[in-house]
Amino acid sequence: MTRNNISEVAYNVQTVVDAKHYLPIDYKVTNENDTRALSGMLRRANIILGTPNFTALYDKGYHTGSEIKKAVTSGIQIMVAIPAIASVAPDENYNMSHFTYDQINDTYTCPQNRVLTTNGNYYQKSKNGYSYAAKHYKTNRCHSCPAKALCTISIKGRLIVRTEFAEYVEQNRLNIEADPATYKKRQSIVEHPYGTIKRQWGYYYVITKKGMKRASADVGFMFTAYNLRRLINIIDKSLLKKYLQELALFFSKILPSIKAIIFKIRPSLFYTCVSQNILLAP
């Protein structure tokens, strides 16, 4: 499912791209949209890089409270584009963004300086098939407020809903405000390889269509080819050739050890590999 609930017959390719050279360092072909993909790809990037000391940038399709919480609690700094919120008040000046939250007293103050309080209970909510907990904030002073018609059409008065993920969503917003220059780089980083692969090379589709596993291999070849082309442009061609030769020499030296390990663990697999020339002599 894509935007506006449009159904598209396709796989969704998640990608992690480095900001310096636009090299994809990881990818994953999925059957899901972006809403639940943030934390999984972030965890994989953490393992690949071997450190949480990096900043991850995402577009608004990844702005899901539970996913943002997982990212923030992992210690990795994120900047997820904040989707525009449709006006819920008759006058946009009374939207929730204009209500001030007091973390110490756990209250909201409206633009008319009326304080909305909560009974402290969490209520289960559901949106797009996902459940989450939220607290309600309200005040009995709405009925005497001169701006009530601008704030809400509810007879009972204004109700503010604060989800269990609100503090993490707020941290994401603060990250963006603290470093807007980095945040603006998001689109140019991740779209660089796709622009080359799809626009210049014409790979708008995968050749293999019999299952996600084969499609993933197809996409892997695309990114491998892209990275090799990028490496040739980034470093000297002769240096890359020398590195590949040293890499081949390294594997030729450890090949006997690999053979011995396979033979020790599974002799039948060893003989199968030999018969099919999978384990070639160095």
C-alpha positions as CSV (number, residue, x, y, z in Angstrom):
1,M,0.0,0.0,0.0
2,T,1.4,3.4,-1.0
3,R,0.1,6.9,-0.3
4,N,-3.6,7.6,-0.4
5,N,-4.2,3.9,0.1
6,I,-3.2,3.1,-3.5
7,S,-2.3,-0.5,-4.0
8,E,0.8,-1.3,-6.1
9,V,2.1,-4.7,-7.1
10,A,5.7,-4.4,-6.2
11,Y,8.4,-5.1,-3.6
12,N,9.7,-2.4,-1.4
13,V,13.5,-2.0,-1.2
14,Q,14.8,-0.5,2.0
15,T,18.3,1.0,1.7
16,V,21.0,2.4,3.9
17,V,23.3,4.9,2.1
18,D,26.4,6.6,3.4
19,A,26.4,10.4,3.1
20,K,30.0,10.9,2.0
21,H,30.2,8.8,-1.2
22,Y,26.5,7.7,-1.6
23,L,27.4,4.0,-1.3
24,P,24.6,1.7,-0.3
25,I,25.9,-0.3,2.7
26,D,22.8,-2.4,3.2
27,Y,19.5,-3.2,1.5
28,K,16.5,-5.4,2.2
29,V,13.7,-6.4,-0.2
30,T,10.3,-6.5,1.7
31,N,6.6,-6.9,1.1
32,E,5.8,-4.1,3.6
33,N,5.6,-0.3,3.4
34,D,7.9,2.1,5.3
35,T,5.9,2.6,8.4
36,R,7.5,-0.3,10.4
37,A,10.9,-0.4,8.6
38,L,12.9,2.2,10.6
39,S,14.1,0.3,13.6
40,G,15.0,-2.9,11.7
41,M,17.2,-1.2,9.2
42,L,18.7,1.0,11.9
43,R,19.7,-2.1,13.9
44,R,21.3,-3.7,10.9
45,A,23.2,-0.4,10.2
46,N,24.5,-0.4,13.8
47,I,25.8,-3.9,13.4
48,I,27.5,-3.2,10.0
49,L,29.1,0.1,11.2
50,G,30.0,-1.4,14.6
51,T,29.0,1.8,16.4
52,P,25.8,3.8,17.3
53,N,27.6,7.1,16.7
54,F,26.0,8.2,13.5
55,T,22.9,10.1,12.5
56,A,20.1,8.4,10.4
57,L,17.8,10.5,8.2
58,Y,14.4,9.3,7.1
59,D,11.5,10.7,5.1
60,K,8.0,11.2,6.6
61,G,6.8,7.7,5.5
62,Y,8.9,6.3,8.5
63,H,7.3,8.6,11.1
64,T,5.8,6.0,13.4
65,G,5.8,6.5,17.1
66,S,6.8,3.0,18.2
67,E,9.6,2.9,15.6
68,I,10.9,6.3,16.7
69,K,10.9,5.1,20.3
70,K,13.1,2.1,19.4
71,A,15.5,4.4,17.6
72,V,15.8,7.0,20.4
73,T,16.2,4.3,23.1
74,S,19.0,2.6,21.1
75,G,21.1,5.8,21.5
76,I,21.3,6.5,17.7
77,Q,20.4,10.0,16.7
78,I,17.6,10.1,14.1
79,M,15.9,12.8,12.1
80,V,12.6,11.6,10.6
81,A,10.7,14.1,8.5
82,I,7.5,15.2,10.3
83,P,4.4,14.8,8.2
84,A,2.0,17.7,7.9
85,I,-1.0,17.3,10.3
86,A,-4.4,18.2,9.0
87,S,-6.1,20.9,11.0
88,V,-8.3,19.3,13.8
89,A,-9.5,22.7,15.1
90,P,-11.9,25.0,13.3
91,D,-9.1,27.6,13.6
92,E,-5.6,26.3,12.9
93,N,-4.2,28.6,15.7
94,Y,-5.9,26.2,18.1
95,N,-4.3,23.0,16.7
96,M,-2.5,20.8,19.2
97,S,0.9,22.2,18.2
98,H,-0.2,25.5,19.9
99,F,-0.9,23.7,23.2
100,T,2.1,23.8,25.6
101,Y,3.0,20.6,27.5
102,D,4.2,20.8,31.1
103,Q,6.2,17.6,31.7
104,I,6.6,18.2,35.5
105,N,2.8,18.5,36.1
106,D,1.8,16.4,33.1
107,T,-0.7,19.1,31.9
108,Y,-1.4,21.0,28.7
109,T,-2.0,24.8,28.5
110,C,-4.2,26.0,25.6
111,P,-3.7,29.4,23.8
112,Q,-6.3,30.9,26.2
113,N,-4.1,29.9,29.2
114,R,-6.6,27.2,30.4
115,V,-4.9,24.1,31.9
116,L,-6.0,20.7,30.6
117,T,-5.4,17.8,33.0
118,T,-5.4,14.0,32.9
119,N,-6.7,11.3,35.2
120,G,-3.4,9.5,34.5
121,N,-5.1,6.5,32.9
122,Y,-3.9,5.1,29.5
123,Y,-6.5,4.2,26.9
124,Q,-5.9,1.7,24.1
125,K,-6.1,3.3,20.6
126,S,-5.8,1.8,17.2
127,K,-4.7,3.4,13.9
128,N,-3.9,1.7,10.6
129,G,-4.1,-1.7,12.3
130,Y,-1.6,-0.8,15.0
131,S,-2.5,-0.5,18.7
132,Y,-1.0,2.0,21.2
133,A,-1.8,3.6,24.5
134,A,-2.7,7.2,25.1
135,K,-3.8,9.6,27.9
136,H,-6.6,12.1,27.6
137,Y,-6.3,15.8,28.7
138,K,-9.3,18.1,29.2
139,T,-10.7,21.0,31.2
140,N,-14.2,21.9,32.5
141,R,-13.4,25.6,31.6
142,C,-14.1,25.0,27.8
143,H,-17.8,25.9,28.1
144,S,-17.0,29.4,29.4
145,C,-14.1,30.0,27.0
146,P,-14.8,32.8,24.4
147,A,-12.7,30.9,21.8
148,K,-14.5,27.6,22.1
149,A,-15.9,27.8,18.6
150,L,-12.4,28.3,17.2
151,C,-11.0,25.4,19.2
152,T,-13.5,22.5,18.9
153,I,-16.9,21.6,17.6
154,S,-17.4,19.0,20.4
155,I,-20.2,19.8,22.9
156,K,-18.0,18.4,25.7
157,G,-15.1,20.7,25.0
158,R,-11.6,20.2,23.7
159,L,-9.8,16.8,24.2
160,I,-6.0,16.4,23.8
161,V,-4.7,12.9,23.2
162,R,-1.0,12.2,24.1
163,T,0.3,8.9,23.0
164,E,2.9,6.8,24.9
165,F,5.4,7.7,22.2
166,A,5.0,11.5,22.5
167,E,8.3,12.2,24.2
168,Y,10.3,10.3,21.6
169,V,8.5,12.0,18.8
170,E,9.3,15.3,20.5
171,Q,13.0,14.3,20.7
172,N,13.0,13.7,17.0
173,R,11.6,17.2,16.4
174,L,14.2,18.7,18.6
175,N,17.0,16.8,16.7
176,I,15.7,18.4,13.4
177,E,15.5,21.9,14.9
178,A,19.0,21.6,16.3
179,D,20.6,20.6,13.0
180,P,18.5,21.7,10.0
181,A,21.5,21.7,7.7
182,T,22.0,17.9,8.1
183,Y,18.3,17.2,7.9
184,K,18.1,18.9,4.5
185,K,20.6,16.5,3.1
186,R,18.3,13.5,3.5
187,Q,16.8,13.4,0.0
188,S,20.0,14.0,-1.9
189,I,21.7,11.1,-0.1
190,V,19.3,8.2,-0.5
191,E,18.0,9.2,-3.9
192,H,21.5,9.3,-5.5
193,P,21.9,5.6,-6.1
194,Y,18.2,5.2,-7.2
195,G,18.6,8.1,-9.6
196,T,21.5,6.3,-11.3
197,I,20.1,2.8,-11.2
198,K,16.6,3.7,-12.3
199,R,17.0,6.8,-14.4
200,Q,20.4,6.2,-16.1
201,W,20.6,2.5,-16.2
202,G,16.9,1.8,-16.7
203,Y,16.3,-0.7,-13.9
204,Y,12.8,0.2,-13.0
205,Y,12.0,-3.5,-12.3
206,V,13.6,-6.8,-11.3
207,I,14.2,-9.5,-13.9
208,T,13.5,-12.4,-11.5
209,K,9.8,-12.6,-10.4
210,K,9.6,-16.0,-8.7
211,G,9.6,-14.9,-5.1
212,M,11.2,-12.3,-2.9
213,K,14.4,-14.3,-2.3
214,R,15.2,-14.2,-6.0
215,A,14.2,-10.6,-6.4
216,S,16.5,-9.8,-3.5
217,A,19.4,-11.4,-5.3
218,D,18.5,-9.4,-8.4
219,V,18.5,-6.1,-6.4
220,G,21.8,-7.2,-4.8
221,F,23.5,-7.4,-8.2
222,M,22.2,-3.9,-9.0
223,F,23.7,-2.4,-5.9
224,T,26.9,-4.4,-6.3
225,A,27.4,-3.0,-9.8
226,Y,26.5,0.5,-8.6
227,N,29.1,0.3,-5.8
228,L,31.8,-1.0,-8.1
229,R,31.2,1.9,-10.5
230,R,31.3,4.3,-7.6
231,L,34.5,2.8,-6.2
232,I,36.2,3.2,-9.6
233,N,35.1,6.9,-9.7
234,I,36.1,7.5,-6.0
235,I,39.6,5.9,-6.0
236,D,42.2,5.3,-8.6
237,K,41.4,2.4,-11.0
238,S,44.8,0.8,-10.6
239,L,44.5,0.9,-6.8
240,L,41.1,-0.8,-7.0
241,K,42.6,-3.5,-9.3
242,K,45.5,-4.0,-6.8
243,Y,43.1,-4.3,-3.9
244,L,41.0,-6.9,-5.8
245,Q,44.2,-8.9,-6.6
246,E,45.2,-8.9,-2.9
247,L,41.7,-10.0,-2.0
248,A,41.8,-12.9,-4.4
249,L,45.2,-13.9,-3.0
250,F,43.9,-13.8,0.5
251,F,41.0,-16.1,-0.3
252,S,43.3,-18.5,-2.2
253,K,45.4,-18.8,0.9
254,I,42.5,-19.6,3.3
255,L,40.7,-21.9,0.8
256,P,42.4,-25.1,2.1
257,S,41.2,-24.2,5.6
258,I,37.7,-23.7,4.4
259,K,37.8,-27.1,2.7
260,A,39.1,-28.8,5.8
261,I,36.3,-27.2,8.0
262,I,33.6,-28.3,5.5
263,F,35.0,-31.8,5.3
264,K,35.2,-32.1,9.1
265,I,31.6,-30.8,9.7
266,R,29.8,-32.3,6.7
267,P,31.8,-34.7,4.5
268,S,28.8,-35.2,2.2
269,L,28.7,-31.5,1.5
270,F,32.4,-31.4,0.8
271,Y,32.2,-34.1,-1.8
272,T,29.1,-32.4,-3.4
273,C,31.1,-29.2,-3.7
274,V,34.1,-30.9,-5.2
275,S,32.0,-32.8,-7.7
276,Q,30.4,-29.5,-8.9
277,N,33.7,-27.7,-8.9
278,I,32.5,-25.2,-6.2
279,L,35.7,-25.6,-4.2
280,L,38.4,-25.0,-6.8
281,A,42.1,-25.6,-6.0
282,P,44.0,-22.3,-5.5
